């Protein structure tokens, strides 16, 4: 297209070859030259007009090609624009989901912390209860040993195992076997 424009400019701005170039010619020569000049101008004019038409035709074709390219690029941009809009919406949706998940995560973290605190409280309660149980077990063992000592038969040194614990006339606790034999 640049070459066509250069050719067009040459056609428009170049001097025509039939112009008068020397002042030395005689008047008769001038007349002949003028006649030749008018013929030459007509020939050059037709040639210039043909070149101009060719250049114009090329420019029109190039213009049509550029229009087609532009239209296809516009269509491509429009299609990609829709695709980009969809992707932007997807990103926004994902971001909103992420925000919701983060908020839910914070809420769950708070709940977990509360549960851990309760768990610690329960653990301390269990530890206290276990400690109290051990203490009560020790007290029970002490009471059992003391009771065993008090209920033990002084003769055979066994603890009576019947529901009724026999007591002799003198108030001694004995087992059923020994109470019948002695006392």
Secondary structure, DSSP 8 states (H G I E B T S, - for coil): -HHHHHHHHHHHHS--TTS---S-S-HHHHHHHHHHHHHHHHHHHHHHHHHHHHHHHHHHHHHHHHHHHHHHHHHHHHHHHHHHHHHHHHHHHHHHHHHHHHHHHHHHHHHHHHHHHHHHHHHHHHHHHHHHHHHHHHHHHHHHHHHHHHHB-TTT--B--SSS--B-TTS-B--HHHHHH--
